Amino acid sequence: MKPFFAYFVFILPLFLHGKKTNFVLVMADDQGWGQTGYYNHPILKTPNLDEMADNGLRLDRFYAGGPVCSPTRASVLTGRTHDRTGVFDHGYALRKQERTLPEALKKSGYATGHFGKWHLNGLRGPGVPVLSQYPNGPKDFGFQKWLSVTNFFDLNPIMSRQGEFEEFQGDSSEIIVKEALRFMEEQVRSEQPFFTVIWYGTPHSPWMALRRDAKPFLGLNENSKNHYAELRAMDRSIGTLRSGLRKMKIEKETLVWFTSDNGGLPKIEPSTTGGLRDFKGSMYEGGLRVPAIIEWPQKIRASRVSSYPSGAVDVFPTIAEIVGLPPKAMLNPVDGESLLPLFDNEPKSRSKPLIFSSRGRMAVIDNQWKFLSQPQGEGRKLEMFDLSKDLSESKNLFRPNHPRAKKLRAILHEARQSISDSVNGMDYPEKQVDEQPPRTFWTEIPEYRKHFQDWKDRPEYKSRLRN
């Protein structure tokens, strides 16, 4: 009776509303916290994101998994701070020993699909089609269908559909949303729930946009013009996605979670981070805090703006609770928490601090407080900010004997040791890390060399292939 009872408990949540919940995770590539219409950006209009926010839960204090791209993708798929997973920086491979969200959902009867940027197989450089047999690709972490590239991609991309290379024409955001909707339609026809990941290449450099999308920004410098034009097209694709769900009549039972992989870029005008300190790559708010919206009409019936601190590490635990996945679906330690209670009410405080570890730097966010420890010469630079009063992190409140500083420092030290254990493989049954694909440029991979001649004049590849 015990196994049957456990199965019943875990499966019951799937049927609370008569149908299983579908999930669509959408992630921009380098979109800053301030780059939305609903934050009153001075030139960028995002009517579809604005409408999504008006119909869902807007998370004003949502944090990426790390200050650059690959780490956040690892955190989304595992619920863990990225250094634990071996994804120390952009272009590191996610360890196969990790337990991932798509793998868990596949085992629970979900169809799983990945569309767009992957960047978790150790390959660096502009995005190229993912090779079918190269290790640590989408298929190795639970995705049954995939149309993917290794890294960022732009207009007229070459992509890989389960290993078969295909050339496309048009804006990259619109292309992958169209393909993702086709995947969802197949599942609706077969009455199978789905988990769909849409990871844009927008607005990552190099900036290439359709002429019609650049028209509103003609007064800007070339990079800024095309950067914002890409975001305009991406927002339009969000409208296509939401419209597609309505046409399939599944919008109510489909949870759509939009966010970005890291903070905004420097040298783009107007500024990308909405007044936050610093940019992508930084452990300050401008590098970590990102836009986020959850739309799920079946559960989130009234729009709300939340200031509850949350992040990429919370995606897996939240979906796990909605679906009723068993605890063993996630690998301990889990750094995130379920945000399901937040869908109904605003909790007073978060019990589990958000932990960040990147390039020898660490940060702890404990509700309104933020504590940072970063290398400085032979020692460490320690800072503490009250984000409720100092959004720009301009006043360092750290004092060695400050009670709050002592508490946060203790949390950080404990997390540092725990992460060190994870890095050394202590979370895995083998108590060691298996051999991983090297962090290298795809130009070093023999399987790509036969394409060099055909690709050398493509704008996204020519600087690398002509060297």
Summary of the structure (lengths in Angstrom):
residues: 467
radius of gyration: 21.3
end to end distance: 66.0
largest distance: 69.8
contacts: 1649
relative contact order: 0.17
helix: 34%
strand: 19%
